[in-house]
Amino acid sequence: MRISACITTRNRPQDLENCLRSLWNSDVKPHSVVVSDDSPDIEVQQQNYRIVQQYPQTIYITGPRIGVCANRNNAVNAISVAETDFVAFIDDDIYVDSDFLAGAIARYQQMSSEQQNNTIISGVSRCSDGGQMVSGKLSFRGYFCASDIPETVAIHASIFPRQFLEQEQWDENIFFGYEDAELCLRALKRGYKILHCPELQVFHAGANGKSSLMVSDIGKLTNYEISIEAARLYVGIKRYKNLFPNALKLAVFCFVYVVHMTAYLWKRGSLQAWPEIIRRSHVQRLWQPFGV
């Protein structure tokens, strides 16, 4: 049973090295690893390449530099279906527990071949602030919430059947935020199941506060906050328009989103961020022919 890992990185050589070390120190080694590097600086790219060269069966490729979804597609498309059975998506600030891959294999070995091909397993991503991320679902308004029947995953602690990623790719209209929930909605529509496996754990170091998304952008909102709200709008509309069509839910979602977002931006003194949220959401692409 072959599990490969896709690592996306940008401007964080030390985090990448720590991530790769934890992965290759696993009790069960990955079948292969692809590092897709979105770093714009050629010197950082060269540094990352030298780090990757220390680990056999690890491939280095440069990324498209248009967002995390495109970078993940770039990585997974470098691994053919014939080369692996399952894929994990790991950011450069993630450290996997030593038994993470062994535990994933043990879970899949309890299933029939058909179940293996149609099951996404999701564990626990422990955060540097003491919190944790687990599988759940999206509320009507598009917020993550708990659920006994998982509909979303803890993306850094999840394993996907490789064949699913031939059927569906990460939606590159999403720059950042909710991209894993959107992918899971498409998986559910295709009949895949999500299984919560609490024994599978990773540690999310949080890039030690070095993410470029955390800088102030418009008004009192950070780049991260604007990207998240743009993604929630896009995913909400796509959910009720394309994936699980329901005209009433679509209309109510849009109305509630606009009212609550306007109130939120007013309280934050950032009403001027509205046009950027709309622009960054790419919602107009949901009405284009043959759109994602």
DRENSE-202279 format. One record per residue (C-alpha): residue number from 1; chain; x negated, z negated, y negated. Coordinates in Angstrom, 3 decimals. Layout:
BEGIN
<k:NUM	c:A	X:X	Z:Z	Y:Y>
...
//
This chain:
BEGIN
<k:1	c:A	X:0.000	Z:0.000	Y:0.000>
<k:2	c:A	X:-1.751	Z:1.274	Y:-3.120>
<k:3	c:A	X:-1.189	Z:-0.342	Y:-6.530>
<k:4	c:A	X:-2.883	Z:1.246	Y:-9.535>
<k:5	c:A	X:-3.078	Z:-0.114	Y:-13.064>
<k:6	c:A	X:-2.690	Z:1.612	Y:-16.413>
<k:7	c:A	X:-4.464	Z:-0.233	Y:-19.218>
<k:8	c:A	X:-3.738	Z:0.749	Y:-22.815>
<k:9	c:A	X:-6.239	Z:-0.359	Y:-25.435>
<k:10	c:A	X:-6.924	Z:0.059	Y:-29.144>
<k:11	c:A	X:-9.826	Z:-1.368	Y:-31.144>
<k:12	c:A	X:-10.382	Z:-4.414	Y:-28.898>
<k:13	c:A	X:-13.472	Z:-3.947	Y:-26.685>
<k:14	c:A	X:-13.874	Z:-7.644	Y:-25.894>
<k:15	c:A	X:-10.233	Z:-7.982	Y:-24.855>
<k:16	c:A	X:-10.564	Z:-4.848	Y:-22.729>
<k:17	c:A	X:-13.607	Z:-6.247	Y:-20.974>
<k:18	c:A	X:-11.829	Z:-9.541	Y:-20.243>
<k:19	c:A	X:-8.773	Z:-7.660	Y:-18.986>
<k:20	c:A	X:-10.797	Z:-5.472	Y:-16.636>
<k:21	c:A	X:-12.790	Z:-8.451	Y:-15.363>
<k:22	c:A	X:-9.614	Z:-10.352	Y:-14.442>
<k:23	c:A	X:-8.156	Z:-7.289	Y:-12.740>
<k:24	c:A	X:-11.206	Z:-6.468	Y:-10.642>
<k:25	c:A	X:-11.735	Z:-10.147	Y:-9.759>
<k:26	c:A	X:-8.314	Z:-10.146	Y:-8.065>
<k:27	c:A	X:-8.053	Z:-11.281	Y:-4.449>
<k:28	c:A	X:-6.732	Z:-7.790	Y:-3.675>
<k:29	c:A	X:-8.333	Z:-5.063	Y:-5.782>
<k:30	c:A	X:-6.300	Z:-2.323	Y:-7.464>
<k:31	c:A	X:-6.455	Z:1.080	Y:-5.804>
<k:32	c:A	X:-7.496	Z:2.606	Y:-9.122>
<k:33	c:A	X:-7.404	Z:1.839	Y:-12.842>
<k:34	c:A	X:-6.946	Z:4.185	Y:-15.807>
<k:35	c:A	X:-7.902	Z:3.017	Y:-19.298>
<k:36	c:A	X:-6.269	Z:5.050	Y:-22.068>
<k:37	c:A	X:-8.022	Z:4.350	Y:-25.362>
<k:38	c:A	X:-6.088	Z:4.803	Y:-28.610>
<k:39	c:A	X:-9.005	Z:3.611	Y:-30.762>
<k:40	c:A	X:-9.503	Z:6.004	Y:-33.721>
<k:41	c:A	X:-13.153	Z:4.991	Y:-34.272>
<k:42	c:A	X:-15.630	Z:6.977	Y:-32.175>
<k:43	c:A	X:-18.018	Z:4.022	Y:-31.993>
<k:44	c:A	X:-15.282	Z:1.812	Y:-30.535>
<k:45	c:A	X:-14.423	Z:4.563	Y:-28.058>
<k:46	c:A	X:-18.059	Z:4.710	Y:-26.954>
<k:47	c:A	X:-18.179	Z:0.937	Y:-26.582>
<k:48	c:A	X:-14.998	Z:0.972	Y:-24.491>
<k:49	c:A	X:-16.375	Z:3.795	Y:-22.356>
<k:50	c:A	X:-19.514	Z:1.774	Y:-21.593>
<k:51	c:A	X:-17.350	Z:-1.208	Y:-20.586>
<k:52	c:A	X:-15.247	Z:0.949	Y:-18.257>
<k:53	c:A	X:-18.397	Z:2.369	Y:-16.638>
<k:54	c:A	X:-19.178	Z:-1.109	Y:-15.285>
<k:55	c:A	X:-16.139	Z:-0.975	Y:-12.991>
<k:56	c:A	X:-15.993	Z:1.552	Y:-10.101>
<k:57	c:A	X:-12.684	Z:3.343	Y:-9.543>
<k:58	c:A	X:-11.876	Z:2.932	Y:-13.232>
<k:59	c:A	X:-11.225	Z:6.072	Y:-15.271>
<k:60	c:A	X:-11.607	Z:6.279	Y:-19.048>
<k:61	c:A	X:-9.521	Z:8.723	Y:-21.097>
<k:62	c:A	X:-8.802	Z:8.951	Y:-24.815>
<k:63	c:A	X:-5.230	Z:8.403	Y:-25.954>
<k:64	c:A	X:-2.943	Z:10.489	Y:-28.194>
<k:65	c:A	X:-2.844	Z:7.779	Y:-30.920>
<k:66	c:A	X:0.890	Z:8.118	Y:-31.640>
<k:67	c:A	X:2.131	Z:4.820	Y:-30.217>
<k:68	c:A	X:2.060	Z:2.656	Y:-27.107>
<k:69	c:A	X:4.648	Z:4.746	Y:-25.208>
<k:70	c:A	X:2.633	Z:7.928	Y:-25.537>
<k:71	c:A	X:-0.496	Z:6.030	Y:-24.548>
<k:72	c:A	X:1.177	Z:4.659	Y:-21.396>
<k:73	c:A	X:2.392	Z:8.141	Y:-20.468>
<k:74	c:A	X:-1.130	Z:9.418	Y:-21.000>
<k:75	c:A	X:-2.462	Z:6.799	Y:-18.590>
<k:76	c:A	X:0.132	Z:7.138	Y:-15.828>
<k:77	c:A	X:0.012	Z:10.932	Y:-15.890>
<k:78	c:A	X:-3.669	Z:10.668	Y:-14.968>
<k:79	c:A	X:-2.588	Z:9.170	Y:-11.605>
<k:80	c:A	X:-0.709	Z:11.549	Y:-9.322>
<k:81	c:A	X:2.060	Z:10.470	Y:-6.952>
<k:82	c:A	X:-0.211	Z:11.443	Y:-4.055>
<k:83	c:A	X:-2.880	Z:8.986	Y:-5.221>
<k:84	c:A	X:-0.863	Z:5.778	Y:-5.477>
<k:85	c:A	X:2.399	Z:4.088	Y:-4.482>
<k:86	c:A	X:2.995	Z:1.639	Y:-7.342>
<k:87	c:A	X:1.867	Z:1.247	Y:-10.950>
<k:88	c:A	X:1.333	Z:-1.747	Y:-13.233>
<k:89	c:A	X:1.159	Z:-1.347	Y:-17.016>
<k:90	c:A	X:-1.289	Z:-3.830	Y:-18.499>
<k:91	c:A	X:-2.232	Z:-4.139	Y:-22.166>
<k:92	c:A	X:-5.813	Z:-4.995	Y:-23.054>
<k:93	c:A	X:-4.928	Z:-8.592	Y:-23.992>
<k:94	c:A	X:-3.507	Z:-9.396	Y:-20.536>
<k:95	c:A	X:-5.319	Z:-11.359	Y:-17.826>
<k:96	c:A	X:-3.759	Z:-11.117	Y:-14.370>
<k:97	c:A	X:-3.827	Z:-14.098	Y:-12.018>
<k:98	c:A	X:-6.163	Z:-13.615	Y:-9.062>
<k:99	c:A	X:-3.249	Z:-13.383	Y:-6.614>
<k:100	c:A	X:-1.037	Z:-11.134	Y:-8.757>
<k:101	c:A	X:-1.643	Z:-7.904	Y:-6.811>
<k:102	c:A	X:-1.653	Z:-9.676	Y:-3.440>
<k:103	c:A	X:1.679	Z:-11.296	Y:-4.282>
<k:104	c:A	X:3.161	Z:-7.953	Y:-5.328>
<k:105	c:A	X:2.094	Z:-6.338	Y:-2.056>
<k:106	c:A	X:3.533	Z:-9.257	Y:-0.091>
<k:107	c:A	X:6.879	Z:-8.828	Y:-1.837>
<k:108	c:A	X:7.031	Z:-5.109	Y:-1.161>
<k:109	c:A	X:6.031	Z:-5.605	Y:2.464>
<k:110	c:A	X:9.208	Z:-7.651	Y:2.943>
<k:111	c:A	X:11.283	Z:-4.558	Y:2.079>
<k:112	c:A	X:12.215	Z:-1.409	Y:3.927>
<k:113	c:A	X:10.617	Z:1.852	Y:2.786>
<k:114	c:A	X:13.815	Z:2.817	Y:0.984>
<k:115	c:A	X:13.950	Z:-0.517	Y:-0.835>
<k:116	c:A	X:10.287	Z:-0.241	Y:-1.817>
<k:117	c:A	X:10.924	Z:3.154	Y:-3.395>
<k:118	c:A	X:13.901	Z:1.853	Y:-5.374>
<k:119	c:A	X:12.742	Z:-1.592	Y:-6.519>
<k:120	c:A	X:10.887	Z:-2.659	Y:-9.651>
<k:121	c:A	X:9.440	Z:-6.160	Y:-9.350>
<k:122	c:A	X:8.867	Z:-8.380	Y:-12.373>
<k:123	c:A	X:7.049	Z:-11.682	Y:-12.654>
<k:124	c:A	X:6.160	Z:-14.086	Y:-15.469>
<k:125	c:A	X:4.013	Z:-13.356	Y:-18.511>
<k:126	c:A	X:2.673	Z:-16.640	Y:-19.889>
<k:127	c:A	X:1.941	Z:-16.589	Y:-23.612>
<k:128	c:A	X:-0.880	Z:-18.166	Y:-25.600>
<k:129	c:A	X:1.641	Z:-20.256	Y:-27.577>
<k:130	c:A	X:2.889	Z:-21.933	Y:-24.393>
<k:131	c:A	X:5.989	Z:-19.798	Y:-24.007>
<k:132	c:A	X:6.682	Z:-17.215	Y:-21.352>
<k:133	c:A	X:8.401	Z:-13.875	Y:-20.881>
<k:134	c:A	X:10.568	Z:-13.207	Y:-17.830>
<k:135	c:A	X:13.068	Z:-10.588	Y:-16.732>
<k:136	c:A	X:16.555	Z:-10.735	Y:-18.266>
<k:137	c:A	X:18.913	Z:-8.292	Y:-19.941>
<k:138	c:A	X:19.885	Z:-6.938	Y:-23.350>
<k:139	c:A	X:22.839	Z:-8.488	Y:-25.163>
<k:140	c:A	X:25.465	Z:-6.228	Y:-26.745>
<k:141	c:A	X:23.505	Z:-6.320	Y:-30.028>
<k:142	c:A	X:20.271	Z:-5.459	Y:-28.247>
<k:143	c:A	X:18.517	Z:-8.816	Y:-28.061>
<k:144	c:A	X:16.787	Z:-10.076	Y:-24.930>
<k:145	c:A	X:18.660	Z:-12.839	Y:-23.127>
<k:146	c:A	X:18.644	Z:-14.579	Y:-19.738>
<k:147	c:A	X:20.402	Z:-13.097	Y:-16.743>
<k:148	c:A	X:20.739	Z:-13.984	Y:-13.059>
<k:149	c:A	X:20.789	Z:-10.242	Y:-12.316>
<k:150	c:A	X:17.757	Z:-8.733	Y:-14.085>
<k:151	c:A	X:18.202	Z:-5.622	Y:-16.181>
<k:152	c:A	X:14.882	Z:-5.870	Y:-18.055>
<k:153	c:A	X:11.345	Z:-6.815	Y:-17.045>
<k:154	c:A	X:8.385	Z:-8.808	Y:-18.287>
<k:155	c:A	X:6.454	Z:-5.596	Y:-18.726>
<k:156	c:A	X:2.914	Z:-6.966	Y:-18.316>
<k:157	c:A	X:3.868	Z:-8.685	Y:-15.059>
<k:158	c:A	X:5.772	Z:-5.794	Y:-13.492>
<k:159	c:A	X:5.191	Z:-3.171	Y:-10.810>
<k:160	c:A	X:6.970	Z:0.212	Y:-10.811>
<k:161	c:A	X:7.274	Z:2.706	Y:-7.940>
<k:162	c:A	X:5.102	Z:5.679	Y:-8.892>
<k:163	c:A	X:7.855	Z:8.121	Y:-7.966>
<k:164	c:A	X:10.133	Z:6.630	Y:-10.651>
<k:165	c:A	X:7.563	Z:7.556	Y:-13.278>
<k:166	c:A	X:7.778	Z:11.156	Y:-12.127>
<k:167	c:A	X:11.513	Z:11.029	Y:-12.828>
<k:168	c:A	X:11.266	Z:9.165	Y:-16.133>
<k:169	c:A	X:8.542	Z:8.705	Y:-18.754>
<k:170	c:A	X:8.186	Z:6.202	Y:-21.580>
<k:171	c:A	X:10.300	Z:7.311	Y:-24.558>
<k:172	c:A	X:7.776	Z:8.421	Y:-27.176>
<k:173	c:A	X:10.422	Z:8.249	Y:-29.914>
<k:174	c:A	X:9.813	Z:4.485	Y:-29.802>
<k:175	c:A	X:6.653	Z:3.479	Y:-31.632>
<k:176	c:A	X:6.756	Z:-0.158	Y:-30.572>
<k:177	c:A	X:9.350	Z:-2.642	Y:-29.323>
<k:178	c:A	X:12.114	Z:-2.539	Y:-26.698>
<k:179	c:A	X:10.414	Z:0.383	Y:-24.970>
<k:180	c:A	X:10.342	Z:-1.486	Y:-21.646>
<k:181	c:A	X:14.042	Z:-2.398	Y:-21.915>
<k:182	c:A	X:14.924	Z:1.234	Y:-22.650>
<k:183	c:A	X:12.940	Z:2.419	Y:-19.628>
<k:184	c:A	X:14.718	Z:-0.165	Y:-17.471>
<k:185	c:A	X:18.124	Z:1.076	Y:-18.653>
<k:186	c:A	X:17.210	Z:4.523	Y:-17.350>
<k:187	c:A	X:15.989	Z:2.992	Y:-14.090>
<k:188	c:A	X:19.303	Z:1.184	Y:-13.621>
<k:189	c:A	X:21.191	Z:4.396	Y:-14.338>
<k:190	c:A	X:19.221	Z:6.064	Y:-11.529>
<k:191	c:A	X:20.110	Z:3.276	Y:-9.116>
<k:192	c:A	X:16.861	Z:1.301	Y:-9.159>
<k:193	c:A	X:16.955	Z:-2.487	Y:-8.768>
<k:194	c:A	X:14.874	Z:-5.078	Y:-10.622>
<k:195	c:A	X:13.696	Z:-8.094	Y:-8.622>
<k:196	c:A	X:12.475	Z:-11.258	Y:-10.351>
<k:197	c:A	X:9.365	Z:-12.651	Y:-8.615>
<k:198	c:A	X:8.244	Z:-15.868	Y:-10.383>
<k:199	c:A	X:5.112	Z:-16.174	Y:-8.243>
<k:200	c:A	X:3.649	Z:-13.072	Y:-9.936>
<k:201	c:A	X:2.001	Z:-14.307	Y:-13.107>
<k:202	c:A	X:-0.209	Z:-12.976	Y:-15.886>
<k:203	c:A	X:-1.517	Z:-14.519	Y:-19.098>
<k:204	c:A	X:-0.839	Z:-12.803	Y:-22.430>
<k:205	c:A	X:-3.682	Z:-13.781	Y:-24.739>
<k:206	c:A	X:-1.885	Z:-12.178	Y:-27.687>
<k:207	c:A	X:-4.999	Z:-10.353	Y:-28.872>
<k:208	c:A	X:-5.992	Z:-13.564	Y:-30.644>
<k:209	c:A	X:-3.889	Z:-12.629	Y:-33.675>
<k:210	c:A	X:-5.796	Z:-9.383	Y:-34.213>
<k:211	c:A	X:-2.891	Z:-6.954	Y:-33.913>
<k:212	c:A	X:-2.646	Z:-4.524	Y:-36.825>
<k:213	c:A	X:1.147	Z:-4.760	Y:-36.535>
<k:214	c:A	X:1.150	Z:-8.316	Y:-37.874>
<k:215	c:A	X:0.100	Z:-7.334	Y:-41.413>
<k:216	c:A	X:2.589	Z:-7.314	Y:-44.304>
<k:217	c:A	X:4.248	Z:-3.953	Y:-44.758>
<k:218	c:A	X:7.336	Z:-3.803	Y:-46.987>
<k:219	c:A	X:8.612	Z:-6.769	Y:-48.958>
<k:220	c:A	X:8.196	Z:-9.861	Y:-46.813>
<k:221	c:A	X:8.406	Z:-7.983	Y:-43.518>
<k:222	c:A	X:5.430	Z:-7.238	Y:-41.321>
<k:223	c:A	X:4.754	Z:-3.897	Y:-39.678>
<k:224	c:A	X:5.707	Z:-5.597	Y:-36.393>
<k:225	c:A	X:9.111	Z:-6.776	Y:-37.666>
<k:226	c:A	X:10.004	Z:-3.356	Y:-39.065>
<k:227	c:A	X:8.971	Z:-1.611	Y:-35.840>
<k:228	c:A	X:10.993	Z:-4.038	Y:-33.718>
<k:229	c:A	X:14.178	Z:-3.602	Y:-35.753>
<k:230	c:A	X:13.747	Z:0.183	Y:-35.799>
<k:231	c:A	X:13.375	Z:0.191	Y:-32.030>
<k:232	c:A	X:16.432	Z:-2.057	Y:-31.543>
<k:233	c:A	X:18.519	Z:0.407	Y:-33.565>
<k:234	c:A	X:17.250	Z:3.402	Y:-31.592>
<k:235	c:A	X:17.717	Z:1.775	Y:-28.193>
<k:236	c:A	X:21.163	Z:0.455	Y:-29.100>
<k:237	c:A	X:22.425	Z:3.878	Y:-30.122>
<k:238	c:A	X:20.808	Z:5.623	Y:-27.151>
<k:239	c:A	X:22.288	Z:3.001	Y:-24.810>
<k:240	c:A	X:25.903	Z:3.565	Y:-25.896>
<k:241	c:A	X:25.620	Z:7.263	Y:-26.788>
<k:242	c:A	X:23.503	Z:8.757	Y:-23.993>
<k:243	c:A	X:22.699	Z:6.340	Y:-21.184>
<k:244	c:A	X:26.025	Z:4.539	Y:-20.707>
<k:245	c:A	X:28.345	Z:6.432	Y:-23.088>
<k:246	c:A	X:31.062	Z:4.376	Y:-24.745>
<k:247	c:A	X:32.338	Z:5.531	Y:-28.137>
<k:248	c:A	X:33.904	Z:2.179	Y:-29.023>
<k:249	c:A	X:30.783	Z:0.182	Y:-28.184>
<k:250	c:A	X:28.656	Z:2.687	Y:-30.106>
<k:251	c:A	X:30.810	Z:2.359	Y:-33.226>
<k:252	c:A	X:30.928	Z:-1.452	Y:-33.051>
<k:253	c:A	X:27.182	Z:-1.710	Y:-32.401>
<k:254	c:A	X:26.349	Z:0.471	Y:-35.422>
<k:255	c:A	X:28.747	Z:-1.470	Y:-37.684>
<k:256	c:A	X:27.450	Z:-4.863	Y:-36.594>
<k:257	c:A	X:23.826	Z:-3.733	Y:-36.818>
<k:258	c:A	X:24.231	Z:-2.483	Y:-40.402>
<k:259	c:A	X:26.085	Z:-5.609	Y:-41.575>
<k:260	c:A	X:23.705	Z:-8.085	Y:-39.976>
<k:261	c:A	X:20.563	Z:-6.141	Y:-40.908>
<k:262	c:A	X:21.652	Z:-5.858	Y:-44.532>
<k:263	c:A	X:22.259	Z:-9.611	Y:-44.682>
<k:264	c:A	X:18.928	Z:-10.310	Y:-42.958>
<k:265	c:A	X:16.964	Z:-8.060	Y:-45.309>
<k:266	c:A	X:18.695	Z:-9.557	Y:-48.338>
<k:267	c:A	X:17.761	Z:-13.096	Y:-47.251>
<k:268	c:A	X:14.162	Z:-11.958	Y:-46.715>
<k:269	c:A	X:14.060	Z:-10.230	Y:-50.108>
<k:270	c:A	X:13.267	Z:-6.965	Y:-48.352>
<k:271	c:A	X:16.239	Z:-4.639	Y:-48.833>
<k:272	c:A	X:13.756	Z:-1.922	Y:-49.744>
<k:273	c:A	X:12.738	Z:-1.828	Y:-46.067>
<k:274	c:A	X:16.050	Z:-0.213	Y:-45.029>
<k:275	c:A	X:14.885	Z:3.428	Y:-45.445>
<k:276	c:A	X:11.706	Z:2.745	Y:-43.471>
<k:277	c:A	X:13.652	Z:1.110	Y:-40.627>
<k:278	c:A	X:15.880	Z:4.187	Y:-40.411>
<k:279	c:A	X:12.924	Z:6.567	Y:-40.648>
<k:280	c:A	X:10.882	Z:4.737	Y:-38.045>
<k:281	c:A	X:13.832	Z:4.438	Y:-35.648>
<k:282	c:A	X:13.988	Z:8.242	Y:-35.080>
<k:283	c:A	X:17.731	Z:7.922	Y:-34.418>
<k:284	c:A	X:18.269	Z:11.466	Y:-35.695>
<k:285	c:A	X:16.467	Z:12.742	Y:-32.600>
<k:286	c:A	X:19.275	Z:11.400	Y:-30.399>
<k:287	c:A	X:21.495	Z:14.169	Y:-31.751>
<k:288	c:A	X:18.939	Z:16.936	Y:-31.241>
<k:289	c:A	X:19.479	Z:19.317	Y:-28.305>
<k:290	c:A	X:17.404	Z:18.492	Y:-25.247>
<k:291	c:A	X:16.148	Z:15.256	Y:-26.859>
<k:292	c:A	X:14.719	Z:12.442	Y:-24.775>
//
